[in-house]
Amino acid sequence: MKQYQFLIEEAKNRKNDEENVGLFVKNIENVQGDERDIILFSVGYAKDIDGKMVSQFGPLSRDGGENRLNVAITRAKRKVYIVCSFEPSGWSWVETYAKGVRLLKRYLEYGKAISDNDRLLAQSILNGLVDGTNVQEMHNQLIFDSGFEEEVYNALRNRGYDVHTQIGFSGYRIDLEILDPITKEKYILGIECDGAMYHSSKVARERDIYRQRFLEEKGWVIHRIWSRNGWISKEKEMAKIESVLEQLMSTKIQRV
């Protein structure tokens, strides 16, 4: 035992010239500023004797918990070894938890995919972290491509919805975006206002089909409103949008 203690102390005090490169053991709350060539990232959660997992995540459950996670997993200059006693993909119930906890699950899933040499799954996990519905900082300018878009915008605002315009993602722009009324952090619905040009151009339609599929893969829900229908019966078209929003909010509440 004394021999092992001596080796541990020696490892703790190791230096490279004047730089301290020794062993350290720290938790996620006080590891900031430390770097080593190799980090062992140990997950302090496991199933108990009854097969149940703990649901208390300390700082990860608080506002900004994702920032603490980011600090903890970026301490290695060369390599990270993850020590985890459970299958991260089975950790399904944390999807309703704080962002920091959800990102920890993604990080563990990514590490498992790399360990299994499943590059396609690893890339898929990374792609899934790019959520195109996150609210962007530059959203305070009103930009309209047509008078019809402005009419729809005003109608939605008059109904109490927080609406942004012409938000871009990966080179694509969406005409109108309705903010999630609960979190205020994501867009719950994107609205496309299509006019006569869309109907008359096959190329435009085909290009927009690909564009919509791409945006939906990134988390967007897209609803189209046709200018002709809007001019004929604006109230009917607004009712359709409100029905879609009610369904989206109902689904979200059920998930939580």
ABEGO torsion letter per residue (X at the ends): XAAAAAAAAAAAABBBEABBABBBBBBAAAABGBBBABBBBBBABBBBAAGBBBABAEAAABBGAAAAAAAAAAABAABBBBBBABBAAABAAAAABBAAAAAAAAAAAAAAAAAAGBAAAAAAAAAAABBAABBBABAABBBBABAAAAAAAAAAAAAGBBBBBGBBBGGBBBABBBBBAAAGABBABBBBBBBAAAAABAAAAAAAAAAAAAAAAAGBBBBBBBAAAAAABAAAAAAAAAAAAAAAAAAAAAAX
